[in-house]
């Protein structure tokens, strides 16, 4: 699934995002609002990973959905 589709269906995608990254809060998901860069940043913060690792995780998740 491409990111435009995910962004357009963000409310529905939040459940899948929470399954993948359980440390993200509802407030995080509200702030992200379907913006990929915001998702990457929040993953970095919550999981303490480097930006390239967060990018890799998001890319992998995108490819699965």
PQR file of N, CA, C, O and H, with PARSE charges and radii, in Angstrom:
ATOM      1  N   UNK A   1       0.852  -1.177   0.000 -0.4000 1.5000
ATOM      2  CA  UNK A   1       0.000   0.000   0.000 -0.0000 2.0000
ATOM      3  C   UNK A   1       0.895   1.237   0.000  0.5500 1.7000
ATOM      4  O   UNK A   1       1.896   1.285   0.715 -0.5500 1.4000
ATOM      5  N   UNK A   2       0.540   2.211  -0.785 -0.4000 1.5000
ATOM      6  CA  UNK A   2       1.361   3.414  -0.801 -0.0000 2.0000
ATOM      7  C   UNK A   2       0.936   4.360   0.315  0.5500 1.7000
ATOM      8  O   UNK A   2      -0.153   4.240   0.877 -0.5500 1.4000
ATOM      9  H   UNK A   2      -0.273   2.172  -1.366  0.4000 1.0000
ATOM     10  N   UNK A   3       1.811   5.293   0.616 -0.4000 1.5000
ATOM     11  CA  UNK A   3       1.563   6.160   1.767 -0.0000 2.0000
ATOM     12  C   UNK A   3       0.360   7.066   1.566  0.5500 1.7000
ATOM     13  O   UNK A   3      -0.307   7.405   2.543 -0.5500 1.4000
ATOM     14  H   UNK A   3       2.695   5.390   0.159  0.4000 1.0000
ATOM     15  N   UNK A   4       0.058   7.471   0.344 -0.4000 1.5000
ATOM     16  CA  UNK A   4      -1.120   8.310   0.098 -0.0000 2.0000
ATOM     17  C   UNK A   4      -2.398   7.595   0.522  0.5500 1.7000
ATOM     18  O   UNK A   4      -3.310   8.216   1.069 -0.5500 1.4000
ATOM     19  H   UNK A   4       0.600   7.196  -0.450  0.4000 1.0000
ATOM     20  N   UNK A   5      -2.462   6.303   0.273 -0.4000 1.5000
ATOM     21  CA  UNK A   5      -3.620   5.512   0.679 -0.0000 2.0000
ATOM     22  C   UNK A   5      -3.689   5.415   2.197  0.5500 1.7000
ATOM     23  O   UNK A   5      -4.761   5.552   2.786 -0.5500 1.4000
ATOM     24  H   UNK A   5      -1.721   5.798  -0.171  0.4000 1.0000
ATOM     25  N   UNK A   6      -2.544   5.180   2.827 -0.4000 1.5000
ATOM     26  CA  UNK A   6      -2.500   5.103   4.289 -0.0000 2.0000
ATOM     27  C   UNK A   6      -2.948   6.426   4.887  0.5500 1.7000
ATOM     28  O   UNK A   6      -3.765   6.451   5.808 -0.5500 1.4000
ATOM     29  H   UNK A   6      -1.673   5.069   2.349  0.4000 1.0000
ATOM     30  N   UNK A   7      -2.415   7.522   4.366 -0.4000 1.5000
ATOM     31  CA  UNK A   7      -2.776   8.841   4.880 -0.0000 2.0000
ATOM     32  C   UNK A   7      -4.264   9.110   4.710  0.5500 1.7000
ATOM     33  O   UNK A   7      -4.907   9.643   5.614 -0.5500 1.4000
ATOM     34  H   UNK A   7      -1.752   7.502   3.618  0.4000 1.0000
ATOM     35  N   UNK A   8      -4.809   8.749   3.569 -0.4000 1.5000
ATOM     36  CA  UNK A   8      -6.219   8.972   3.302 -0.0000 2.0000
ATOM     37  C   UNK A   8      -7.132   8.164   4.210  0.5500 1.7000
ATOM     38  O   UNK A   8      -8.263   8.566   4.482 -0.5500 1.4000
ATOM     39  H   UNK A   8      -4.286   8.316   2.834  0.4000 1.0000
ATOM     40  N   UNK A   9      -6.644   7.037   4.671 -0.4000 1.5000
ATOM     41  CA  UNK A   9      -7.415   6.163   5.552 -0.0000 2.0000
ATOM     42  C   UNK A   9      -6.780   6.093   6.937  0.5500 1.7000
ATOM     43  O   UNK A   9      -6.782   5.039   7.573 -0.5500 1.4000
ATOM     44  H   UNK A   9      -5.726   6.710   4.450  0.4000 1.0000
ATOM     45  N   UNK A  10      -6.239   7.214   7.403 -0.4000 1.5000
ATOM     46  CA  UNK A  10      -5.476   7.224   8.643 -0.0000 2.0000
ATOM     47  C   UNK A  10      -6.265   6.684   9.831  0.5500 1.7000
ATOM     48  O   UNK A  10      -5.719   5.928  10.634 -0.5500 1.4000
ATOM     49  H   UNK A  10      -6.237   8.070   6.887  0.4000 1.0000
ATOM     50  N   UNK A  11      -7.523   7.050   9.958 -0.4000 1.5000
ATOM     51  CA  UNK A  11      -8.329   6.575  11.098 -0.0000 2.0000
ATOM     52  C   UNK A  11      -8.370   5.048  11.124  0.5500 1.7000
ATOM     53  O   UNK A  11      -8.257   4.442  12.189 -0.5500 1.4000
ATOM     54  H   UNK A  11      -7.967   7.664   9.306  0.4000 1.0000
ATOM     55  N   UNK A  12      -8.530   4.431   9.962 -0.4000 1.5000
ATOM     56  CA  UNK A  12      -8.555   2.977   9.894 -0.0000 2.0000
ATOM     57  C   UNK A  12      -7.161   2.387  10.092  0.5500 1.7000
ATOM     58  O   UNK A  12      -7.023   1.298  10.650 -0.5500 1.4000
ATOM     59  H   UNK A  12      -8.622   4.924   9.097  0.4000 1.0000
ATOM     60  N   UNK A  13      -6.136   3.091   9.643 -0.4000 1.5000
ATOM     61  CA  UNK A  13      -4.758   2.586   9.732 -0.0000 2.0000
ATOM     62  C   UNK A  13      -4.217   2.634  11.150  0.5500 1.7000
ATOM     63  O   UNK A  13      -3.282   1.901  11.473 -0.5500 1.4000
ATOM     64  H   UNK A  13      -6.248   3.975   9.190  0.4000 1.0000
ATOM     65  N   UNK A  14      -4.785   3.481  12.007 -0.4000 1.5000
ATOM     66  CA  UNK A  14      -4.222   3.628  13.350 -0.0000 2.0000
ATOM     67  C   UNK A  14      -4.225   2.325  14.131  0.5500 1.7000
ATOM     68  O   UNK A  14      -3.314   2.087  14.923 -0.5500 1.4000
ATOM     69  H   UNK A  14      -5.545   4.076  11.745  0.4000 1.0000
ATOM     70  N   UNK A  15      -5.215   1.484  13.933 -0.4000 1.5000
ATOM     71  CA  UNK A  15      -5.243   0.193  14.615 -0.0000 2.0000
ATOM     72  C   UNK A  15      -4.064  -0.671  14.227  0.5500 1.7000
ATOM     73  O   UNK A  15      -3.449  -1.317  15.076 -0.5500 1.4000
ATOM     74  H   UNK A  15      -5.956   1.678  13.290  0.4000 1.0000
ATOM     75  N   UNK A  16      -3.750  -0.683  12.942 -0.4000 1.5000
ATOM     76  CA  UNK A  16      -2.613  -1.465  12.458 -0.0000 2.0000
ATOM     77  C   UNK A  16      -1.296  -0.867  12.926  0.5500 1.7000
ATOM     78  O   UNK A  16      -0.346  -1.594  13.217 -0.5500 1.4000
ATOM     79  H   UNK A  16      -4.249  -0.159  12.253  0.4000 1.0000
ATOM     80  N   UNK A  17      -1.241   0.453  12.999 -0.4000 1.5000
ATOM     81  CA  UNK A  17      -0.037   1.129  13.491 -0.0000 2.0000
ATOM     82  C   UNK A  17       0.184   0.760  14.958  0.5500 1.7000
ATOM     83  O   UNK A  17       1.308   0.474  15.370 -0.5500 1.4000
ATOM     84  H   UNK A  17      -2.013   1.044  12.763  0.4000 1.0000
ATOM     85  N   UNK A  18      -0.887   0.769  15.738 -0.4000 1.5000
ATOM     86  CA  UNK A  18      -0.777   0.423  17.160 -0.0000 2.0000
ATOM     87  C   UNK A  18      -0.383  -1.038  17.362  0.5500 1.7000
ATOM     88  O   UNK A  18       0.313  -1.365  18.323 -0.5500 1.4000
ATOM     89  H   UNK A  18      -1.800   1.002  15.403  0.4000 1.0000
ATOM     90  N   UNK A  19      -0.822  -1.915  16.465 -0.4000 1.5000
ATOM     91  CA  UNK A  19      -0.413  -3.320  16.543 -0.0000 2.0000
ATOM     92  C   UNK A  19       1.095  -3.442  16.332  0.5500 1.7000
ATOM     93  O   UNK A  19       1.763  -4.216  17.018 -0.5500 1.4000
ATOM     94  H   UNK A  19      -1.387  -1.649  15.684  0.4000 1.0000
ATOM     95  N   UNK A  20       1.621  -2.678  15.386 -0.4000 1.5000
ATOM     96  CA  UNK A  20       3.040  -2.741  15.049 -0.0000 2.0000
ATOM     97  C   UNK A  20       3.897  -2.029  16.081  0.5500 1.7000
ATOM     98  O   UNK A  20       4.941  -2.540  16.485 -0.5500 1.4000
ATOM     99  H   UNK A  20       1.078  -2.050  14.829  0.4000 1.0000
ATOM    100  N   UNK A  21       3.462  -0.853  16.507 -0.4000 1.5000
ATOM    101  CA  UNK A  21       4.237  -0.019  17.432 -0.0000 2.0000
ATOM    102  C   UNK A  21       3.369   0.312  18.641  0.5500 1.7000
ATOM    103  O   UNK A  21       2.807   1.404  18.731 -0.5500 1.4000
ATOM    104  H   UNK A  21       2.614  -0.438  16.178  0.4000 1.0000
ATOM    105  N   UNK A  22       3.263  -0.625  19.559 -0.4000 1.5000
ATOM    106  CA  UNK A  22       2.386  -0.508  20.710 -0.0000 2.0000
ATOM    107  C   UNK A  22       2.729   0.602  21.679  0.5500 1.7000
ATOM    108  O   UNK A  22       1.887   1.006  22.481 -0.5500 1.4000
ATOM    109  H   UNK A  22       3.719  -1.512  19.487  0.4000 1.0000
ATOM    110  N   UNK A  23       3.958   1.105  21.618 -0.4000 1.5000
ATOM    111  CA  UNK A  23       4.350   2.188  22.518 -0.0000 2.0000
ATOM    112  C   UNK A  23       3.809   3.540  22.079  0.5500 1.7000
ATOM    113  O   UNK A  23       3.867   4.504  22.842 -0.5500 1.4000
ATOM    114  H   UNK A  23       4.642   0.778  20.967  0.4000 1.0000
ATOM    115  N   UNK A  24       3.285   3.626  20.862 -0.4000 1.5000
ATOM    116  CA  UNK A  24       2.711   4.883  20.394 -0.0000 2.0000
ATOM    117  C   UNK A  24       1.356   5.088  21.063  0.5500 1.7000
ATOM    118  O   UNK A  24       0.529   4.177  21.102 -0.5500 1.4000
ATOM    119  H   UNK A  24       3.238   2.843  20.242  0.4000 1.0000
ATOM    120  N   UNK A  25       1.142   6.270  21.578 -0.4000 1.5000
ATOM    121  CA  UNK A  25      -0.100   6.581  22.285 -0.0000 2.0000
ATOM    122  C   UNK A  25      -1.143   7.119  21.307  0.5500 1.7000
ATOM    123  O   UNK A  25      -0.840   7.430  20.155 -0.5500 1.4000
ATOM    124  H   UNK A  25       1.814   7.010  21.546  0.4000 1.0000
ATOM    125  N   UNK A  26      -2.373   7.220  21.795 -0.4000 1.5000
ATOM    126  CA  UNK A  26      -3.429   7.832  20.982 -0.0000 2.0000
ATOM    127  C   UNK A  26      -3.071   9.280  20.653  0.5500 1.7000
ATOM    128  O   UNK A  26      -3.354   9.762  19.556 -0.5500 1.4000
ATOM    129  H   UNK A  26      -2.619   6.967  22.730  0.4000 1.0000
ATOM    130  N   UNK A  27      -2.450   9.968  21.606 -0.4000 1.5000
ATOM    131  CA  UNK A  27      -2.010  11.344  21.347 -0.0000 2.0000
ATOM    132  C   UNK A  27      -0.972  11.381  20.236  0.5500 1.7000
ATOM    133  O   UNK A  27      -1.010  12.265  19.380 -0.5500 1.4000
ATOM    134  H   UNK A  27      -2.220   9.577  22.497  0.4000 1.0000
ATOM    135  N   UNK A  28      -0.037  10.420  20.242 -0.4000 1.5000
ATOM    136  CA  UNK A  28       0.956  10.339  19.168 -0.0000 2.0000
ATOM    137  C   UNK A  28       0.265  10.192  17.822  0.5500 1.7000
ATOM    138  O   UNK A  28       0.613  10.872  16.857 -0.5500 1.4000
ATOM    139  H   UNK A  28      -0.006   9.701  20.937  0.4000 1.0000
ATOM    140  N   UNK A  29      -0.711   9.302  17.764 -0.4000 1.5000
ATOM    141  CA  UNK A  29      -1.412   9.043  16.504 -0.0000 2.0000
ATOM    142  C   UNK A  29      -2.195  10.259  16.035  0.5500 1.7000
ATOM    143  O   UNK A  29      -2.323  10.495  14.834 -0.5500 1.4000
ATOM    144  H   UNK A  29      -0.993   8.749  18.548  0.4000 1.0000
ATOM    145  N   UNK A  30      -2.715  11.027  16.977 -0.4000 1.5000
ATOM    146  CA  UNK A  30      -3.419  12.264  16.635 -0.0000 2.0000
ATOM    147  C   UNK A  30      -2.446  13.279  16.047  0.5500 1.7000
ATOM    148  O   UNK A  30      -2.759  13.943  15.058 -0.5500 1.4000
ATOM    149  H   UNK A  30      -2.610  10.835  17.953  0.4000 1.0000
ATOM    150  N   UNK A  31      -1.284  13.398  16.645 -0.4000 1.5000
ATOM    151  CA  UNK A  31      -0.275  14.336  16.150 -0.0000 2.0000
ATOM    152  C   UNK A  31       0.240  13.903  14.776  0.5500 1.7000
ATOM    153  O   UNK A  31       0.452  14.738  13.896 -0.5500 1.4000
ATOM    154  H   UNK A  31      -1.030  12.859  17.448  0.4000 1.0000
ATOM    155  N   UNK A  32       0.437  12.615  14.598 -0.4000 1.5000
ATOM    156  CA  UNK A  32       0.971  12.092  13.336 -0.0000 2.0000
ATOM    157  C   UNK A  32       0.031  12.398  12.175  0.5500 1.7000
ATOM    158  O   UNK A  32       0.484  12.806  11.106 -0.5500 1.4000
ATOM    159  H   UNK A  32       0.265  11.937  15.313  0.4000 1.0000
ATOM    160  N   UNK A  33      -1.276  12.206  12.372 -0.4000 1.5000
ATOM    161  CA  UNK A  33      -2.305  12.482  11.362 -0.0000 2.0000
ATOM    162  C   UNK A  33      -1.950  11.979   9.965  0.5500 1.7000
ATOM    163  O   UNK A  33      -2.243  12.645   8.972 -0.5500 1.4000
ATOM    164  H   UNK A  33      -1.644  11.874  13.241  0.4000 1.0000
ATOM    165  N   UNK A  34      -1.328  10.821   9.887 -0.4000 1.5000
ATOM    166  CA  UNK A  34      -1.028  10.233   8.592 -0.0000 2.0000
ATOM    167  C   UNK A  34       0.239  10.742   7.937  0.5500 1.7000
ATOM    168  O   UNK A  34       0.543  10.364   6.805 -0.5500 1.4000
ATOM    169  H   UNK A  34      -1.090  10.280  10.694  0.4000 1.0000
ATOM    170  N   UNK A  35       0.986  11.593   8.626 -0.4000 1.5000
ATOM    171  CA  UNK A  35       2.234  12.109   8.045 -0.0000 2.0000
ATOM    172  C   UNK A  35       3.371  11.139   8.346  0.5500 1.7000
ATOM    173  O   UNK A  35       3.694  10.872   9.503 -0.5500 1.4000
ATOM    174  H   UNK A  35       0.739  11.900   9.546  0.4000 1.0000
ATOM    175  N   UNK A  36       3.958  10.629   7.294 -0.4000 1.5000
ATOM    176  CA  UNK A  36       5.002   9.605   7.408 -0.0000 2.0000
ATOM    177  C   UNK A  36       6.186  10.101   8.231  0.5500 1.7000
ATOM    178  O   UNK A  36       6.702   9.367   9.074 -0.5500 1.4000
ATOM    179  H   UNK A  36       3.695  10.846   6.354  0.4000 1.0000
ATOM    180  N   UNK A  37       6.621  11.334   7.997 -0.4000 1.5000
ATOM    181  CA  UNK A  37       7.778  11.868   8.726 -0.0000 2.0000
ATOM    182  C   UNK A  37       7.493  11.956  10.219  0.5500 1.7000
ATOM    183  O   UNK A  37       8.388  11.743  11.037 -0.5500 1.4000
ATOM    184  H   UNK A  37       6.202  11.930   7.312  0.4000 1.0000
ATOM    185  N   UNK A  38       6.258  12.268  10.573 -0.4000 1.5000
ATOM    186  CA  UNK A  38       5.879  12.323  11.981 -0.0000 2.0000
ATOM    187  C   UNK A  38       5.885  10.928  12.603  0.5500 1.7000
ATOM    188  O   UNK A  38       6.297  10.761  13.751 -0.5500 1.4000
ATOM    189  H   UNK A  38       5.531  12.441   9.908  0.4000 1.0000
ATOM    190  N   UNK A  39       5.430   9.930  11.852 -0.4000 1.5000
ATOM    191  CA  UNK A  39       5.450   8.550  12.334 -0.0000 2.0000
ATOM    192  C   UNK A  39       6.878   8.110  12.594  0.5500 1.7000
ATOM    193  O   UNK A  39       7.173   7.528  13.638 -0.5500 1.4000
ATOM    194  H   UNK A  39       5.096  10.065  10.919  0.4000 1.0000
ATOM    195  N   UNK A  40       7.762   8.385  11.654 -0.4000 1.5000
ATOM    196  CA  UNK A  40       9.178   8.028  11.822 -0.0000 2.0000
ATOM    197  C   UNK A  40       9.748   8.688  13.075  0.5500 1.7000
ATOM    198  O   UNK A  40      10.439   8.044  13.864 -0.5500 1.4000
ATOM    199  H   UNK A  40       7.523   8.858  10.806  0.4000 1.0000
ATOM    200  N   UNK A  41       9.457   9.968  13.251 -0.4000 1.5000
ATOM    201  CA  UNK A  41       9.954  10.699  14.412 -0.0000 2.0000
ATOM    202  C   UNK A  41       9.444  10.143  15.723  0.5500 1.7000
ATOM    203  O   UNK A  41      10.206  10.029  16.683 -0.5500 1.4000
ATOM    204  H   UNK A  41       8.896  10.491  12.610  0.4000 1.0000
ATOM    205  N   UNK A  42       8.173   9.795  15.782 -0.4000 1.5000
ATOM    206  CA  UNK A  42       7.598   9.238  17.012 -0.0000 2.0000
ATOM    207  C   UNK A  42       8.170   7.859  17.318  0.5500 1.7000
ATOM    208  O   UNK A  42       8.381   7.521  18.483 -0.5500 1.4000
ATOM    209  H   UNK A  42       7.554   9.888  15.002  0.4000 1.0000
ATOM    210  N   UNK A  43       8.422   7.065  16.290 -0.4000 1.5000
ATOM    211  CA  UNK A  43       9.046   5.754  16.509 -0.0000 2.0000
ATOM    212  C   UNK A  43      10.445   5.949  17.079  0.5500 1.7000
ATOM    213  O   UNK A  43      10.849   5.233  17.995 -0.5500 1.4000
ATOM    214  H   UNK A  43       8.251   7.339  15.344  0.4000 1.0000
ATOM    215  N   UNK A  44      11.178   6.908  16.543 -0.4000 1.5000
ATOM    216  CA  UNK A  44      12.507   7.219  17.070 -0.0000 2.0000
ATOM    217  C   UNK A  44      12.421   7.549  18.553  0.5500 1.7000
ATOM    218  O   UNK A  44      13.189   7.016  19.354 -0.5500 1.4000
ATOM    219  H   UNK A  44      10.850   7.489  15.799  0.4000 1.0000
ATOM    220  N   UNK A  45      11.501   8.416  18.919 -0.4000 1.5000
ATOM    221  CA  UNK A  45      11.360   8.853  20.309 -0.0000 2.0000
ATOM    222  C   UNK A  45      10.962   7.714  21.230  0.5500 1.7000
ATOM    223  O   UNK A  45      11.605   7.484  22.254 -0.5500 1.4000
ATOM    224  H   UNK A  45      10.877   8.849  18.268  0.4000 1.0000
ATOM    225  N   UNK A  46       9.912   7.005  20.874 -0.4000 1.5000
ATOM    226  CA  UNK A  46       9.351   5.982  21.766 -0.0000 2.0000
ATOM    227  C   UNK A  46      10.227   4.746  21.889  0.5500 1.7000
ATOM    228  O   UNK A  46      10.278   4.113  22.944 -0.5500 1.4000
ATOM    229  H   UNK A  46       9.389   7.191  20.042  0.4000 1.0000
ATOM    230  N   UNK A  47      10.920   4.405  20.801 -0.4000 1.5000
ATOM    231  CA  UNK A  47      11.699   3.170  20.800 -0.0000 2.0000
ATOM    232  C   UNK A  47      13.201   3.406  20.912  0.5500 1.7000
ATOM    233  O   UNK A  47      13.965   2.448  21.032 -0.5500 1.4000
ATOM    234  H   UNK A  47      10.879   4.919  19.944  0.4000 1.0000
ATOM    235  N   UNK A  48      13.632   4.648  20.875 -0.4000 1.5000
ATOM    236  CA  UNK A  48      15.050   4.956  21.023 -0.0000 2.0000
ATOM    237  C   UNK A  48      15.909   4.400  19.901  0.5500 1.7000
ATOM    238  O   UNK A  48      17.021   3.928  20.137 -0.5500 1.4000
ATOM    239  H   UNK A  48      13.011   5.426  20.777  0.4000 1.0000
ATOM    240  N   UNK A  49      15.396   4.457  18.689 -0.4000 1.5000
ATOM    241  CA  UNK A  49      16.151   3.973  17.531 -0.0000 2.0000
ATOM    242  C   UNK A  49      16.589   5.148  16.662  0.5500 1.7000
ATOM    243  O   UNK A  49      16.032   6.242  16.745 -0.5500 1.4000
ATOM    244  H   UNK A  49      14.493   4.841  18.497  0.4000 1.0000
ATOM    245  N   UNK A  50      17.579   4.905  15.841 -0.4000 1.5000
ATOM    246  CA  UNK A  50      18.069   5.923  14.914 -0.0000 2.0000
ATOM    247  C   UNK A  50      17.044   6.149  13.799  0.5500 1.7000
ATOM    248  O   UNK A  50      16.180   5.309  13.547 -0.5500 1.4000
ATOM    249  H   UNK A  50      18.032   4.016  15.773  0.4000 1.0000
ATOM    250  N   UNK A  51      17.161   7.289  13.149 -0.4000 1.5000
ATOM    251  CA  UNK A  51      16.214   7.638  12.086 -0.0000 2.0000
ATOM    252  C   UNK A  51      16.209   6.592  10.976  0.5500 1.7000
ATOM    253  O   UNK A  51      15.144   6.233  10.473 -0.5500 1.4000
ATOM    254  H   UNK A  51      17.862   7.971  13.354  0.4000 1.0000
ATOM    255  N   UNK A  52      17.388   6.096  10.585 -0.4000 1.5000
ATOM    256  CA  UNK A  52      17.427   5.116   9.500 -0.0000 2.0000
ATOM    257  C   UNK A  52      16.730   3.814   9.894  0.5500 1.7000
ATOM    258  O   UNK A  52      16.118   3.164   9.047 -0.5500 1.4000
ATOM    259  H   UNK A  52      18.253   6.388  10.994  0.4000 1.0000
ATOM    260  N   UNK A  53      16.812   3.429  11.159 -0.4000 1.5000
ATOM    261  CA  UNK A  53      16.103   2.229  11.624 -0.0000 2.0000
ATOM    262  C   UNK A  53      14.600   2.466  11.638  0.5500 1.7000
ATOM    263  O   UNK A  53      13.833   1.594  11.230 -0.5500 1.4000
ATOM    264  H   UNK A  53      17.309   3.957  11.847  0.4000 1.0000
ATOM    265  N   UNK A  54      14.176   3.625  12.098 -0.4000 1.5000
ATOM    266  CA  UNK A  54      12.750   3.953  12.093 -0.0000 2.0000
ATOM    267  C   UNK A  54      12.219   3.987  10.660  0.5500 1.7000
ATOM    268  O   UNK A  54      11.121   3.498  10.391 -0.5500 1.4000
ATOM    269  H   UNK A  54      14.799   4.333  12.429  0.4000 1.0000
ATOM    270  N   UNK A  55      12.987   4.555   9.752 -0.4000 1.5000
ATOM    271  CA  UNK A  55      12.603   4.582   8.331 -0.0000 2.0000
ATOM    272  C   UNK A  55      12.467   3.164   7.792  0.5500 1.7000
ATOM    273  O   UNK A  55      11.520   2.865   7.065 -0.5500 1.4000
ATOM    274  H   UNK A  55      13.878   4.952   9.970  0.4000 1.0000
ATOM    275  N   UNK A  56      13.402   2.295   8.141 -0.4000 1.5000
ATOM    276  CA  UNK A  56      13.372   0.905   7.680 -0.0000 2.0000
ATOM    277  C   UNK A  56      12.113   0.205   8.185  0.5500 1.7000
ATOM    278  O   UNK A  56      11.455  -0.518   7.436 -0.5500 1.4000
ATOM    279  H   UNK A  56      14.171   2.538   8.732  0.4000 1.0000
ATOM    280  N   UNK A  57      11.781   0.422   9.457 -0.4000 1.5000
ATOM    281  CA  UNK A  57      10.594  -0.197  10.029 -0.0000 2.0000
ATOM    282  C   UNK A  57       9.318   0.283   9.328  0.5500 1.7000
ATOM    283  O   UNK A  57       8.435  -0.519   9.025 -0.5500 1.4000
ATOM    284  H   UNK A  57      12.316   1.008  10.065  0.4000 1.0000
ATOM    285  N   UNK A  58       9.226   1.577   9.076 -0.4000 1.5000
ATOM    286  CA  UNK A  58       8.043   2.120   8.414 -0.0000 2.0000
ATOM    287  C   UNK A  58       7.952   1.586   6.986  0.5500 1.7000
ATOM    288  O   UNK A  58       6.867   1.227   6.528 -0.5500 1.4000
ATOM    289  H   UNK A  58       9.943   2.228   9.323  0.4000 1.0000
ATOM    290  N   UNK A  59       9.067   1.532   6.289 -0.4000 1.5000
ATOM    291  CA  UNK A  59       9.081   1.013   4.913 -0.0000 2.0000
ATOM    292  C   UNK A  59       8.624  -0.444   4.893  0.5500 1.7000
ATOM    293  O   UNK A  59       7.825  -0.839   4.044 -0.5500 1.4000
ATOM    294  H   UNK A  59       9.948   1.824   6.661  0.4000 1.0000
ATOM    295  N   UNK A  60       9.130  -1.233   5.824 -0.4000 1.5000
ATOM    296  CA  UNK A  60       8.744  -2.634   5.913 -0.0000 2.0000
ATOM    297  C   UNK A  60       7.247  -2.757   6.197  0.5500 1.7000
ATOM    298  O   UNK A  60       6.568  -3.587   5.593 -0.5500 1.4000
ATOM    299  H   UNK A  60       9.779  -0.912   6.514  0.4000 1.0000
ATOM    300  N   UNK A  61       6.735  -1.939   7.109 -0.4000 1.5000
ATOM    301  CA  UNK A  61       5.313  -1.958   7.448 -0.0000 2.0000
ATOM    302  C   UNK A  61       4.472  -1.540   6.248  0.5500 1.7000
ATOM    303  O   UNK A  61       3.432  -2.138   5.968 -0.5500 1.4000
ATOM    304  H   UNK A  61       7.287  -1.265   7.599  0.4000 1.0000
ATOM    305  N   UNK A  62       4.930  -0.506   5.539 -0.4000 1.5000
ATOM    306  CA  UNK A  62       4.225  -0.039   4.334 -0.0000 2.0000
ATOM    307  C   UNK A  62       4.099  -1.156   3.312  0.5500 1.7000
ATOM    308  O   UNK A  62       3.035  -1.369   2.732 -0.5500 1.4000
ATOM    309  H   UNK A  62       5.775  -0.020   5.766  0.4000 1.0000
ATOM    310  N   UNK A  63       5.202  -1.867   3.101 -0.4000 1.5000
ATOM    311  CA  UNK A  63       5.226  -2.944   2.107 -0.0000 2.0000
ATOM    312  C   UNK A  63       4.273  -4.084   2.460  0.5500 1.7000
ATOM    313  O   UNK A  63       3.796  -4.796   1.576 -0.5500 1.4000
ATOM    314  H   UNK A  63       6.067  -1.694   3.572  0.4000 1.0000
ATOM    315  N   UNK A  64       3.999  -4.255   3.758 -0.4000 1.5000
ATOM    316  CA  UNK A  64       3.098  -5.326   4.210 -0.0000 2.0000
ATOM    317  C   UNK A  64       1.635  -4.932   4.121  0.5500 1.7000
ATOM    318  O   UNK A  64       0.763  -5.800   4.126 -0.5500 1.4000
ATOM    319  H   UNK A  64       4.387  -3.677   4.475  0.4000 1.0000
ATOM    320  N   UNK A  65       1.350  -3.638   4.041 -0.4000 1.5000
ATOM    321  CA  UNK A  65      -0.050  -3.186   4.079 -0.0000 2.0000
ATOM    322  C   UNK A  65      -0.458  -2.445   2.852  0.5500 1.7000
ATOM    323  O   UNK A  65      -1.604  -2.008   2.747 -0.5500 1.4000
ATOM    324  H   UNK A  65       2.059  -2.932   4.037  0.4000 1.0000
TER
END
